[in-house]
Amino acid sequence: MIERVFKARHWQNGRTVKVGVENGRISEVEAVDEPADLWIAPGLIDVQLNGIGGHDLNNYEVTVETVKEIVKLLHQGGVTRFCPTIVTGPKDRMLHCIRTIADACASDPMVDNAVIGIHVEGPFISEEDGPRGAHNKDWVRDPDVEEFMGWFRAANARICKVTLAPEKSGAIAFIRLLKRMGIVAAIGHCSATEEQISSAVEAGASMSTHLGNGAHPYIKRHPNYIWAQLADDRLWAGLIPDGHHLPASTLKVMIRVKGDKAILTSDAVHLAGLPPGRYSTGINDDVILEEDGLLHLAHTRDIMAGAATPLHLGIQRAVQSDVCSLEEAIRMATLHPSRLFGLDRQGVGKLEVGSPADFILYGSDNDRIFDIVQTVSKGTVVFEV
């Protein structure tokens, strides 16, 4: 028995459809000859999120309630699934944050549904200024299988992705381990040679974390580690569309090159949604959030400290900048990340019968390019304007 029906214009063809929901899954998608003001699409998937709205996943104060509040805020932006991201830090803090996320999943079915798995970004990254990005040099270290297994146990096996630099001692063997365990090994925050990038991919690396960032502000024009990753068709690419991490022209070219392996992600930190100003964080002493949303280290605008733009606003910005169509942007933030993690086989990232009932209704016209009006997770309306 269908429990609820939603009527809106299909995000791909513009035809009005009625979408029936039963037991948390889509039970019907049928075209109807009726007008509709809103559009309907799969729920967004953000593969890299460090925090939002003042709620930080990367400090000693993180609690189960912190994670729950983040999920609620993500629902407001149409994100129904995400990878909470734990970054380079002291060993005990990283373990605490990972364990807390796992506890939140175990205690709340809505959080459990939202969390694809935990993304650990670092600490096995470059020590160099530039490639290290905003990660604190004091906590950077070489790949350590014992430390990783500690994360894995603390996460109740919910580690889904690890970002590391291929040139680090032991990195290639570590990548092979991740591949055997079914965990995405992602290249990021590196100063690797083309040969080291190639070795990492041969070992099992399958993604570039925020390609074009976590890099030297000035590098040899070619060859370099950005071109090497861009050119390798085996690598998925996470791309940040906030208008600051990548110029519109660069983002457009990267999307065209990567095609079906381009993924839009926010890399949002807890300062996303907060007023402009100077802030002190647990990662760096001083960062500045500009009026236009640029978030950078206080001593240089060349090194960004994560992003302050939620995914749905990044999508809107990419469309407004003529980087891609809204349909393309939605696809890069739904089906593509679902395929990265193999979730498409369960219907995630799709709007079809049998798919999980995770979708959004949004307004889209000249004034409202991508205005989230309603978010549905597991068949339940979790946000509504």
SESE-198995 format. One record per residue (C-alpha): residue in one letter; x, z, y. Coordinates in steps of 0.02 Angstrom, whole numbers, padded with zeros to 5 digits, always signed. Last residue first. Example, Ala and Ser with C-alpha at 12.3 -4.5 7.8 and 13.67 -1.06 7.14 Angstrom:
REM SESE-198995
s+00684+00357-00053 a+00615+00390-00225 
***
This chain:
REM SESE-198995
v+00496+00192+01259 e+00502+00224+01073 f+00637+00295+00962 v+00637+00357+00782 v+00488+00256+00721 t+00496+00286+00534 g+00512+00146+00406 k+00685+00203+00350 s+00739+00185+00532 v+00631+00101+00664 t+00687+00080+00844 q+00568+00035+00985 v+00584-00036+01161 i+00766-00090+01166 d+00790-00204+01317 f+00900-00352+01277 i+00891-00486+01411 r+00760-00399+01516 d+00743-00485+01685 n+00743-00667+01629 d+00658-00624+01465 s+00694-00519+01312 g+00603-00359+01266 y+00650-00270+01108 l+00583-00212+00941 i+00714-00145+00823 f+00739-00136+00635 d+00782-00025+00488 a+00647-00044+00355 p+00773-00066+00215 s+00762-00246+00153 g+00644-00288+00010 v+00549-00421+00105 e+00656-00490+00245 l+00732-00442+00411 k+00916-00431+00369 g+01061-00319+00418 v+01043-00215+00260 g+00959-00311+00117 q+01047-00214-00021 r+01165-00360-00054 d+01194-00364+00134 l+01276-00193+00116 g+01439-00269+00053 f+01539-00175+00184 l+01594-00329+00281 r+01428-00413+00243 s+01331-00280+00336 p+01452-00297+00481 h+01408-00482+00491 l+01221-00463+00463 t+01190-00342+00607 a+01303-00342+00760 m+01370-00519+00744 r+01193-00582+00705 i+01127-00495+00861 a+01260-00581+00966 e+01222-00752+00894 e+01036-00732+00928 l+01073-00671+01104 s+01174-00828+01136 c+01361-00821+01157 v+01498-00792+01286 d+01383-00845+01427 s+01429-00689+01528 q+01248-00628+01524 v+01250-00643+01334 a+01411-00544+01318 r+01346-00412+01439 q+01184-00390+01342 i+01280-00367+01181 g+01391-00238+01266 l+01234-00150+01327 h+01168-00142+01149 l+01336-00078+01085 p+01352+00070+01204 t+01478+00050+01347 a+01606+00185+01387 a+01747+00113+01283 g+01907+00186+01211 a+02046+00255+01318 m+02108+00092+01392 i+02291+00062+01427 d+02328-00060+01569 r+02241+00045+01702 t+02389+00164+01700 h+02425+00348+01738 a+02245+00407+01718 l+02223+00326+01548 h+02079+00204+01552 l+01889+00190+01544 l+01814+00039+01631 g+01628+00067+01657 d+01609-00020+01826 e+01611+00145+01920 e+01776+00192+01838 l+01800+00321+01701 i+01973+00395+01719 v+02072+00481+01583 d+02179+00637+01590 d+02250+00754+01457 n+02235+00636+01311 i+02155+00655+01139 g+02057+00815+01166 t+01994+00746+01331 s+02017+00782+01516 y+01905+00683+01632 r+01918+00597+01800 g+01758+00520+01865 p+01613+00402+01832 p+01454+00484+01767 l+01424+00502+01578 g+01338+00373+01469 a+01491+00336+01364 l+01610+00482+01390 h+01594+00531+01206 v+01686+00375+01153 a+01617+00200+01119 d+01718+00081+01011 s+01566-00032+01040 t+01567-00160+00900 l+01534-00346+00888 i+01588-00423+00722 a+01662-00597+00700 k+01683-00650+00518 d+01547-00784+00521 g+01640-00875+00659 k+01816-00805+00680 v+01879-00947+00790 r+01721-00963+00896 i+01708-00775+00917 m+01890-00762+00968 v+01868-00903+01096 k+01715-00821+01174 l+01798-00650+01181 t+01950-00724+01269 s+01843-00815+01398 a+01734-00662+01429 p+01886-00553+01460 l+01917-00429+01318 h+01927-00239+01326 h+01840-00236+01495 g+01682-00341+01478 d+01604-00219+01354 p+01604-00347+01212 i+01724-00256+01094 l+01774-00367+00947 g+01799-00315+00766 a+01876-00460+00671 w+01858-00501+00486 l+02019-00562+00410 r+02031-00692+00272 d+02032-00836+00396 d+02202-00783+00462 a+02226-00868+00631 l+02160-00725+00738 q+02269-00601+00646 a+02428-00700+00675 w+02379-00742+00854 i+02360-00556+00894 y+02520-00506+00804 n+02629-00625+00904 p+02697-00802+00896 h+02672-00844+01033 r+02646-00786+01214 k+02779-00650+01197 i+02694-00487+01243 y+02631-00397+01398 p+02496-00260+01393 h+02564-00215+01221 a+02421-00198+01097 g+02281-00081+01044 n+02169-00222+01100 g+02157-00407+01058 l+02065-00373+00894 h+01963-00213+00898 t+02009-00168+00717 s+02064-00321+00619 m+01988-00332+00446 s+02023-00372+00264 a+02187-00288+00218 g+02210-00315+00031 a+02396-00327-00011 e+02400-00513+00035 v+02323-00466+00202 a+02457-00335+00234 s+02596-00455+00184 s+02528-00585+00306 i+02525-00460+00449 q+02704-00409+00405 e+02760-00590+00407 e+02676-00622+00575 t+02771-00472+00642 a+02687-00305+00668 s+02669-00209+00831 c+02515-00116+00773 h+02365-00021+00839 g+02255-00108+00711 i+02245-00189+00540 a+02097-00133+00437 a+02093-00079+00255 v+01911-00075+00200 i+01888+00048+00056 g+01845-00012-00119 m+01963+00113-00203 r+02078-00024-00266 k+02082-00098-00090 l+02130+00069-00015 l+02272+00090-00140 r+02339-00085-00102 i+02335-00042+00083 f+02438+00114+00047 a+02569+00011-00044 i+02581-00102+00108 a+02589+00043+00231 g+02731+00139+00149 s+02838+00141+00306 k+02735+00077+00450 e+02739-00111+00486 p+02560-00139+00427 a+02486-00027+00564 l+02331+00069+00509 t+02142+00073+00520 v+02050+00154+00375 k+01873+00107+00321 c+01734+00172+00208 i+01777+00356+00186 r+01621+00434+00111 a+01702+00504-00046 n+01632+00678-00015 a+01712+00666+00158 a+01821+00819+00129 r+01878+00745-00036 f+01924+00577+00042 w+02009+00659+00190 g+02118+00763+00073 m+02152+00605-00027 f+02218+00528+00134 e+02336+00673+00164 e+02405+00656-00012 v+02424+00468+00007 d+02526+00486+00166 p+02546+00336+00281 d+02675+00372+00416 r+02637+00482+00567 v+02562+00481+00742 w+02510+00654+00802 d+02632+00681+00946 k+02605+00501+01004 n+02426+00539+01058 h+02313+00388+01032 a+02267+00302+01196 g+02339+00135+01142 r+02474+00151+01009 p+02504-00036+01027 g+02545-00009+01211 d+02676+00127+01201 e+02755+00117+01029 e+02717+00246+00895 s+02625+00118+00790 i+02486+00178+00676 f+02460+00289+00524 p+02360+00420+00622 g+02255+00316+00633 e+02076+00256+00645 v+01979+00343+00505 h+01809+00259+00485 i+01680+00368+00397 g+01540+00291+00296 i+01382+00192+00322 v+01308+00338+00419 a+01130+00304+00476 n+01040+00337+00311 d+01129+00503+00286 v+01092+00549+00467 m+00907+00518+00436 p+00914+00611+00270 d+00986+00767+00355 s+01089+00904+00271 a+01206+00802+00160 c+01244+00677+00297 a+01280+00817+00420 d+01397+00900+00294 a+01493+00735+00275 i+01511+00724+00464 t+01573+00903+00470 r+01702+00872+00333 i+01776+00725+00428 c+01785+00824+00590 h+01866+00975+00507 l+01990+00867+00412 m+02042+00777+00571 r+02062+00943+00660 d+02169+01017+00521 k+02285+00867+00514 p+02315+00859+00701 g+02245+00701+00778 t+02235+00512+00764 v+02054+00455+00768 i+01894+00495+00674 t+01763+00359+00688 p+01580+00378+00642 c+01536+00212+00558 f+01362+00157+00607 r+01185+00116+00552 t+01020+00112+00647 v+01086+00062+00818 g+00942+00012+00933 g+01012+00093+01089 q+00893+00241+01084 h+00932+00255+00898 l+01113+00282+00944 l+01064+00432+01050 k+00971+00509+00903 v+01118+00478+00786 i+01235+00560+00911 e+01122+00712+00920 k+01126+00731+00731 v+01316+00719+00729 t+01332+00856+00861 e+01207+00963+00764 v+01320+00956+00612 t+01457+01025+00722 v+01603+00960+00825 e+01693+01099+00919 y+01865+01063+00845 n+01866+00893+00927 n+01847+00711+00879 l+01663+00673+00851 d+01624+00700+01034 h+01448+00717+01106 g+01448+00690+01295 g+01327+00543+01284 i+01424+00453+01148 g+01554+00482+01013 n+01696+00397+00920 l+01600+00241+00865 q+01670+00096+00766 v+01568-00007+00642 d+01410-00013+00749 i+01263-00087+00654 l+01108-00142+00751 g+00935-00132+00674 p+00867-00297+00611 a+00767-00399+00737 i+00593-00400+00818 w+00543-00474+00986 l+00413-00409+01108 d+00278-00497+01207 a+00176-00564+01062 p+00051-00707+01046 e-00043-00732+00883 d-00040-00864+00747 v+00040-00755+00615 a+00200-00777+00515 e+00220-00654+00373 v+00356-00529+00332 e+00294-00403+00205 s+00356-00253+00107 i+00499-00200+00219 r+00566-00038+00150 g+00548+00147+00188 n+00411+00177+00063 e+00305+00034+00132 v+00327-00063+00293 g+00239-00224+00343 v+00314-00345+00467 k+00192-00460+00557 v+00273-00613+00628 t+00259-00706+00792 r+00371-00858+00797 g+00527-00851+00907 n+00639-00930+00775 q+00785-00809+00757 w+00728-00644+00832 h+00554-00658+00757 r+00422-00625+00889 a+00326-00463+00868 k+00196-00376+00760 f+00231-00213+00670 v+00127-00156+00522 r+00120+00018+00445 e+00091+00101+00276 i+00069-00053+00169 m+00000+00000+00000 
***
